[in-house]
Amino acid sequence: MRLTRRDRLFLFAPLALLLAGWLVLPALLGLLATFTTYSPFAIGVHFSGLANYAAVIRDPLFGSAARNVAVFTLVAVPLELVIGFSVAYLLRRPFHGRAALRVLLLLPWLVSPIASGVMWHFLFGSATGVVDFVLGWLGRPDLPSPLGDPRLALPAVIAVEVWRVAPFVTFLLLPSLASIPSERWEEATLSGASWTGRVRHVAIPAVRPLLLTITMLLTGLSLGTFDAVLILTGGGPGTATVTPALYSYNRAFGVNDWPVGATSGWLIAAAVLGAGLIYLRLSRTRFVE
Amino acid sequence: MRLRGVLVAATLLAFLLPLLWTALASLGVLPDNSSRPPSWRGSASLDHFAEVGIAEPAFWNELVTSVLMSACAAAIAVGAGFLAAYGLARAPFRSSRFVTQGFLVLASLPAMAYVIPLSDLMRRVHLLDSFAAVVLSEAAATAPLAVFVLHGAVAQLAPEWEEAAVLDGAGLFRVIGRVILPLVAPSVVATALVLFVLDWNMLLVPLVLTSGEIKTIPLGLSDFFTFERELDWPTAAAALIVSLAPVAALVGLFHRVLGRFSLDLATPA
């Protein structure tokens, strides 16, 4: 229908108000503050140029955090996509009990990062854990929890997050994979395509835009990793699993270094918005095709 | 065919074993990893669920707070998101899809990017420690995702539906209430459910906007842990199971509708 000015006001005003007040305005005020000495309880505020940015970038702790989150994103996102896609591919055709299976397989995503941190803390533990139980059955000695090992802590945190997020990827991909007409699979099979051929030439093309969208969401989620490490490792041992979000939080609320916290928070925003530009570029080319 | 059955069973085991382990622990059935081969000890009881309320007296209050907050935040985000999604889908400008993609980028923005100034802003307008501030902040964080999903749902509707109603003299309210909403209701419900889960599990927003007056489940679970004593595993497990139960029940009840939560914009009508 043709919308009048009043109609448009009615449609867009609630969202505009919500986003302006509780997202955009704080974000922009925060950006402004990063170029000053502003902090909530500071007396005099003056312009400080890029001093806050220099302080963040020179801090070796932030360096570790940036490196950790880069590894986290580059490993976790592809794993979540591949595992989530594989499970959805496995379930693409209807069979008895599939609906129940879909619900059961979504369960890990329903566990909050905090709850999953509490849970895996115990599951990795020796006395209570599932890992050592299985190892014991295999006749292997117990392993100390990987969360205490500087080299294994980050992989362990990534594994836990993949366990939690891959089911959500399956949930998002399954309806699209299931709706591919069966003739397409049959054609591919008749023309002699192996299963890898069917994945590459039938399944992936059908969900490519969706995969792009999911990748964007997962990238943002990974770059902001906070609660997934808060309980599980608290950033340790040492600096092995510290992330920029954890760093920002501790700066702003832990040691009262508000400007540095707000600045490193904005660096996370910059990274996600950078990824967003690539996403917009890629999704635009798709529409032109 | 048989291979697929084995693979499905293996996947199910890998994803659900940790939760099964937790469920058993919450009933007091614990592994004994020191014996060879490992065995089980303890007999099932519901005592540990009662202990949750003793270890964290506010736990049941937190459960109620979480339900109310997540429900309000999801309702506000879906309401505002739906209206805007409809406006975008029927906007005269051709780049409305591009704008919608922009909302997806916004949906990907981690809360950490702006919660530090947000908590300062809320303090200045005296909304810190208020139910409203947490609800509105959670709604703002999740509304962009609702816009993206619901835009996809509305864009698939043929405009003829509305045109017929407009010819009958219907205004915007009637078109939305009588024509559009009934057609996209499953997508709206699915979006509200997913947003409810996101709000339910959100830590950072309530963490920086409250100072102990109002607590949600993730906050309760986190300081259950951080300061105090190392918590007993069966009690922690019981708390985890209780915190998972409401969302699991919702997803189980509405699993048919949930399939309509689609991020796919590929097939417009």
Interface residues (C-beta under 8 A of the other chain):
Chain A: M1 L3 D7 R8 F10 L11 F12 P14 L15 A16 L17 L18 L19 G21 W22 L23 L25 P26 A27 L29 G30 A33 P40 V87 L90 L91 A99 L101 R102 V103 L104 L105 L106 L107 P108 W109 L110 V111 S112 P113 I114 A115 V118 M119 W120 F122 L123 G125 S126 A127 T128 G129 V130 D132 F133 G136 W137 G139 D142 W163 A166 P167 F171 L172 L174 P175 S176 V207 P209 L210 T213 I214 M216 L217 T219 G220 L221 L223 G224 F226 D227 L230 I231 P244 A245 S248 Y249 A252 F253 W258 G261 A262 G265 W266 I268 A269 V272 L273 A275 G276 Y279 L280 S283 R284 F287
Chain B: R4 L7 V8 T11 L12 F15 L16 L17 P18 L19 W21 T22 A25 L30 P31 N33 S34 R36 P37 P38 I76 A77 G79 A80 G81 L83 A84 Y86 G87 R90 A91 P92 R97 F98 Q101 G102 L104 V105 L106 A107 S108 L109 P110 A111 M112 A113 Y114 V115 I116 P117 L118 D120 L121 R123 L136 S137 A139 A140 A141 A143 P144 V147 P159 E162 E163 A165 V166 L172 V175 V197 W200 N201 M202 L203 L204 V208 I217 P218 L221 S222 F224 F225 T226 W233 A236 A237 L240 S243 L244 V247 A248 V251 G252 H255 R256 L258 G259 F261 S262 L263 D264 L265 A266
